[in-house]
Amino acid sequence: MAKVIFKELASNQIVLFPENISDLIPANHPVRLVNQVVDQLDISSILQQYAGGGTSSFHPRMMIKVLFYSYLSNIYSCRKIEKALQENIYFMWLSGKSYPDFRTINMFRGKRLKKEIHKLFAEIVKILQECGYVSLEVQYIDGTKIESASNKYTFVWRGSVEKNKAKLENKIASILDDIDNQIKEDSSEPNKEEVKKPIDSEEIKNRLSELNKKLKQKDKATEKQLHELQHELLPRLEKYESQLDIMGNRNSFSKTDHDATFMRTKEDHMMNGQLKPCYNPQISTENQFITHFSIHQTPGDTTTFTSHLTSFEQLHRKQSKEVVADAGYGSEQNFELLESKNIEAYVKYSYFHIEQKRKAKNNIFSVQNLFYNSDEDYYVCPMGQHLVNIGQGIRISDNGYKSNVTFYKASNCQGCPLRAMCHKASGDRQIEVNHRLNQLKAKARENLTNEKGLYHRSKRPVEPEAVFGQLKSNNKFNRFTLRGLEKVNIEFGLMAIAHNLRKMAA
Ligand code: SF4
């Protein structure tokens, strides 16, 4: 049998000259890029946050390097970052063998980066632009739902709060009426007609103090009613009021993360359509780099567009010339916004794909295929009857945008042989037309079907959607680890920066 030779076990070997950690790090390792990029960042506003005095602080530039590199390495927990700083040579090299503990890292991330994350992100995008990776002339926009750190079963729904609050208000009103009637019976003063004010917790507090003054000698029943009002019903009403206050214009929130809203997600492992507490991050990408991000509390993409586009302009002090987005963004309000900013819209609208199909094009009954006489403002149906203008109306969207619509009606559909194919409503056919939206859609259709539009449409699925795939699937970022809108902003900002650095390094 041949002799077995083992390599020498040298863990305790003493070296004459201590090794430099830098020599152990490959020249093209991503940690070197993080180090180089962060060295270029302007962190003066973070430095100004330090009041001075007391013990020495860890240098913010070092903390930023560590945080960027941890998110790039899929380490999101401060305890794990603390551990990596003690065990991982890349972290040791970045930190210069400083060992901030998890509380210090958490405090720096949550407090010092609160107002700075967008600035740092913008600086990274500026570097990408200077290096020629992005031009900021075009943005591919999309959104996704990411679960909040809160528990799934902590929901508060607007419907149930409003229902319970109404019931409670009725109960309170009836008790107050009872007591009022009793006072009137006991009093020798003539009855005065009182103006009833709407019941809220402030009003009840005022009424309670008034009643306590008026009712110097209370019988047992009244005393019980007052006790119930003060110690049971008033706190419940205050709770409902505060819940509606937290909800704002949303329909739900989570008890353990008030800023999270319950949304339907694509990742429904239980396959039961259960809603989960989520945030709705929106991103703009170019060449798969994230050029902008914003976090929203509403599930629909349509309503996030205005604020996302406006904040892009504020962040980069310029607006892109082209915007590419899917049908979730194709509303009248969004098309108007793009037109007002002179942005070329490559944005689909609902029914864009259906409209392109032969079946839809050949449907002689559909509104878009009816002949429209714009001079005399009437439509002509397949039987040659005129559908005339019978009035205007206003449609208000979920976010309060008002659209003008016009109604047209035929005068006699009775006995028409095509009636069964034409419309299902009883009576004569009536249609509703939004002329402004039709104009905007026609412009979008023209853009989407020209050469550039076809190029953007083929590129869109490998732009933001691929980036979300990388974040969620490759980097396992399926849930925020921090709670509250501000901290979620920081966390997503760090993810976006790490994604850009990872792509730069690749
Ligand atoms: S049902 Fe009325 S609107 Fe439809 S084709 Fe006949 S006449 Fe025209």
Boltz pocket constraint, residues with backbone or C-beta under 6 A from the ligand:
constraints:
  - pocket:
      binder: B
      contacts: [[A, 381], [A, 382], [A, 383], [A, 384], [A, 385], [A, 410], [A, 412], [A, 413], [A, 416], [A, 417], [A, 418], [A, 419], [A, 422], [A, 423], [A, 429]]
      max_distance: 6.0
